[in-house]
Amino acid sequence: MSAEIVMKALLQGSAAVTALVGADGVWVEEAPLGAPLPLLILEQVSRVERRTVARNEAVLLVTSRIQVTALAETYAAKKQLLAAVRQACGNALGTVAGIAGVCTRADVTGPDMRDDQRGVSAQSQDFIVICHEPGYL
């Protein structure tokens, strides 16, 4: 869960992102029904622990892929939001939200999607998040 915490903190700490989605517009896994647009949803795609043969690390180095999906009413609003997301999360280093060893980078951008019945334009941006987590001692 560390990667999701890092990403949410970076997004909520970005003035450009919060100007677009507000203080409560970033959700983990799913947004509640009726949440106002635009908004962001974070989902973990994968997580890999880097461990030694001894398997006795007090701290693990973990690499996660986090998908950030932007939902907005228009194509232009979605693209503007994703640009702000990439600026906020594309190159973080250090300690974020109390989690050490953070390194983020933008990765794959997903396809444009449109749901005309709901009036929603969506697209995802993946990020690689590397950070430290407690080990299994």
BELKA-V650663 format. One record per residue. N is the residue number from 0. RES is the residue in three letters. PHI is phi in degrees with one decimal (none if undefined). PSI is psi as a letter, one per 20 degrees, with the letter a starting at -180 (NA if undefined). D_FIRST is the distance of its C-alpha to the first C-alpha in Angstrom with 1 decimal. Layout:
n->N res->RES phi->PHI psi->PSI d_first->D_FIRST
n->N res->RES phi->PHI psi->PSI d_first->D_FIRST
//
This chain:
n->0 res->MET phi->none psi->i d_first->0.0
n->1 res->SER phi->-59.5 psi->g d_first->3.8
n->2 res->ALA phi->-63.2 psi->h d_first->5.5
n->3 res->GLU phi->-65.3 psi->h d_first->5.4
n->4 res->ILE phi->-63.5 psi->g d_first->6.4
n->5 res->VAL phi->-58.7 psi->g d_first->8.8
n->6 res->MET phi->-64.4 psi->g d_first->10.2
n->7 res->LYS phi->-63.6 psi->g d_first->10.8
n->8 res->ALA phi->-64.4 psi->g d_first->12.5
n->9 res->LEU phi->-63.1 psi->g d_first->14.5
n->10 res->LEU phi->-67.8 psi->g d_first->15.6
n->11 res->GLN phi->-71.6 psi->i d_first->16.6
n->12 res->GLY phi->-87.9 psi->i d_first->18.2
n->13 res->SER phi->-93.9 psi->o d_first->20.4
n->14 res->ALA phi->-62.1 psi->h d_first->23.8
n->15 res->ALA phi->-65.8 psi->g d_first->24.5
n->16 res->VAL phi->-69.8 psi->g d_first->21.5
n->17 res->THR phi->-66.9 psi->h d_first->22.0
n->18 res->ALA phi->-65.1 psi->h d_first->25.7
n->19 res->LEU phi->-91.7 psi->h d_first->25.1
n->20 res->VAL phi->-111.0 psi->i d_first->22.5
n->21 res->GLY phi->81.7 psi->r d_first->22.9
n->22 res->ALA phi->-70.0 psi->h d_first->20.7
n->23 res->ASP phi->-112.0 psi->k d_first->19.1
n->24 res->GLY phi->-97.8 psi->j d_first->19.0
n->25 res->VAL phi->-116.5 psi->p d_first->15.3
n->26 res->TRP phi->-124.4 psi->q d_first->13.4
n->27 res->VAL phi->-101.5 psi->p d_first->10.1
n->28 res->GLU phi->76.3 psi->g d_first->11.5
n->29 res->GLU phi->-159.0 psi->q d_first->15.0
n->30 res->ALA phi->-93.9 psi->q d_first->17.4
n->31 res->PRO phi->-66.3 psi->q d_first->19.9
n->32 res->LEU phi->-58.1 psi->p d_first->23.3
n->33 res->GLY phi->86.9 psi->j d_first->25.6
n->34 res->ALA phi->-61.5 psi->p d_first->23.1
n->35 res->PRO phi->-70.0 psi->q d_first->25.3
n->36 res->LEU phi->-90.7 psi->q d_first->25.2
n->37 res->PRO phi->-77.7 psi->r d_first->24.1
n->38 res->LEU phi->-154.5 psi->r d_first->20.3
n->39 res->LEU phi->-124.1 psi->q d_first->17.1
n->40 res->ILE phi->-123.7 psi->p d_first->14.5
n->41 res->LEU phi->-102.6 psi->p d_first->11.1
n->42 res->GLU phi->-140.8 psi->p d_first->10.1
n->43 res->GLN phi->-82.2 psi->p d_first->8.4
n->44 res->VAL phi->-94.3 psi->g d_first->11.6
n->45 res->SER phi->-155.5 psi->r d_first->11.1
n->46 res->ARG phi->-150.8 psi->p d_first->9.5
n->47 res->VAL phi->-129.2 psi->p d_first->12.2
n->48 res->GLU phi->-92.4 psi->p d_first->12.5
n->49 res->ARG phi->-93.9 psi->o d_first->15.8
n->50 res->ARG phi->-124.1 psi->q d_first->17.7
n->51 res->THR phi->-88.7 psi->r d_first->21.3
n->52 res->VAL phi->-62.7 psi->h d_first->24.0
n->53 res->ALA phi->-66.6 psi->h d_first->24.2
n->54 res->ARG phi->55.8 psi->l d_first->20.6
n->55 res->ASN phi->-127.4 psi->k d_first->20.8
n->56 res->GLU phi->-76.6 psi->p d_first->18.4
n->57 res->ALA phi->-76.3 psi->h d_first->17.3
n->58 res->VAL phi->-131.5 psi->p d_first->14.8
n->59 res->LEU phi->-100.9 psi->q d_first->13.2
n->60 res->LEU phi->-96.8 psi->o d_first->13.2
n->61 res->VAL phi->-117.9 psi->p d_first->10.5
n->62 res->THR phi->-113.0 psi->p d_first->11.4
n->63 res->SER phi->-123.4 psi->q d_first->9.5
n->64 res->ARG phi->-106.4 psi->p d_first->11.4
n->65 res->ILE phi->-115.3 psi->p d_first->10.4
n->66 res->GLN phi->-100.0 psi->p d_first->13.3
n->67 res->VAL phi->-109.5 psi->o d_first->14.6
n->68 res->THR phi->-105.2 psi->p d_first->17.4
n->69 res->ALA phi->-97.6 psi->p d_first->20.2
n->70 res->LEU phi->-121.8 psi->p d_first->22.6
n->71 res->ALA phi->-147.9 psi->r d_first->25.9
n->72 res->GLU phi->-78.3 psi->h d_first->29.5
n->73 res->THR phi->-129.7 psi->r d_first->31.0
n->74 res->TYR phi->-60.2 psi->g d_first->30.5
n->75 res->ALA phi->-62.9 psi->g d_first->31.3
n->76 res->ALA phi->-65.2 psi->h d_first->28.8
n->77 res->LYS phi->-63.7 psi->g d_first->26.0
n->78 res->LYS phi->-63.7 psi->h d_first->27.0
n->79 res->GLN phi->-63.1 psi->g d_first->27.2
n->80 res->LEU phi->-66.1 psi->g d_first->23.7
n->81 res->LEU phi->-64.6 psi->h d_first->22.3
n->82 res->ALA phi->-63.5 psi->g d_first->24.4
n->83 res->ALA phi->-65.6 psi->h d_first->22.9
n->84 res->VAL phi->-63.6 psi->g d_first->19.3
n->85 res->ARG phi->-62.0 psi->h d_first->20.4
n->86 res->GLN phi->-64.7 psi->h d_first->22.1
n->87 res->ALA phi->-73.2 psi->h d_first->19.1
n->88 res->CYS phi->-121.2 psi->i d_first->16.5
n->89 res->GLY phi->-74.1 psi->i d_first->18.8
n->90 res->ASN phi->-159.2 psi->l d_first->19.4
n->91 res->ALA phi->-89.0 psi->q d_first->17.3
n->92 res->LEU phi->-139.2 psi->q d_first->17.9
n->93 res->GLY phi->109.8 psi->c d_first->17.5
n->94 res->THR phi->-108.6 psi->p d_first->15.3
n->95 res->VAL phi->-131.5 psi->p d_first->13.3
n->96 res->ALA phi->53.4 psi->k d_first->12.2
n->97 res->GLY phi->78.9 psi->j d_first->12.9
n->98 res->ILE phi->-102.4 psi->p d_first->10.8
n->99 res->ALA phi->-87.9 psi->r d_first->13.6
n->100 res->GLY phi->68.9 psi->k d_first->14.8
n->101 res->VAL phi->-77.2 psi->p d_first->13.3
n->102 res->CYS phi->-144.6 psi->p d_first->15.3
n->103 res->THR phi->-122.2 psi->q d_first->14.9
n->104 res->ARG phi->-154.3 psi->q d_first->17.5
n->105 res->ALA phi->-71.1 psi->q d_first->18.5
n->106 res->ASP phi->-126.1 psi->c d_first->19.2
n->107 res->VAL phi->-75.9 psi->p d_first->20.7
n->108 res->THR phi->-102.1 psi->p d_first->21.9
n->109 res->GLY phi->-82.0 psi->r d_first->22.4
n->110 res->PRO phi->-75.6 psi->q d_first->25.7
n->111 res->ASP phi->-70.7 psi->p d_first->27.2
n->112 res->MET phi->-132.6 psi->q d_first->27.2
n->113 res->ARG phi->-137.2 psi->p d_first->29.5
n->114 res->ASP phi->-116.9 psi->n d_first->29.9
n->115 res->ASP phi->-66.5 psi->h d_first->33.3
n->116 res->GLN phi->-64.8 psi->h d_first->33.5
n->117 res->ARG phi->-97.7 psi->i d_first->30.6
n->118 res->GLY phi->68.7 psi->l d_first->31.4
n->119 res->VAL phi->-125.3 psi->p d_first->28.0
n->120 res->SER phi->-108.4 psi->p d_first->27.4
n->121 res->ALA phi->-136.9 psi->q d_first->24.0
n->122 res->GLN phi->-161.0 psi->q d_first->22.6
n->123 res->SER phi->-114.0 psi->q d_first->19.3
n->124 res->GLN phi->-130.0 psi->p d_first->18.4
n->125 res->ASP phi->-89.8 psi->q d_first->16.0
n->126 res->PHE phi->-131.9 psi->q d_first->14.5
n->127 res->ILE phi->-95.5 psi->p d_first->13.7
n->128 res->VAL phi->-121.7 psi->o d_first->11.2
n->129 res->ILE phi->-110.0 psi->p d_first->12.0
n->130 res->CYS phi->-159.4 psi->r d_first->10.7
n->131 res->HIS phi->-90.8 psi->q d_first->11.2
n->132 res->GLU phi->-134.2 psi->q d_first->9.2
n->133 res->PRO phi->-59.9 psi->q d_first->11.4
n->134 res->GLY phi->-82.7 psi->a d_first->13.7
n->135 res->TYR phi->-110.6 psi->k d_first->15.4
n->136 res->LEU phi->-74.2 psi->NA d_first->18.5
//
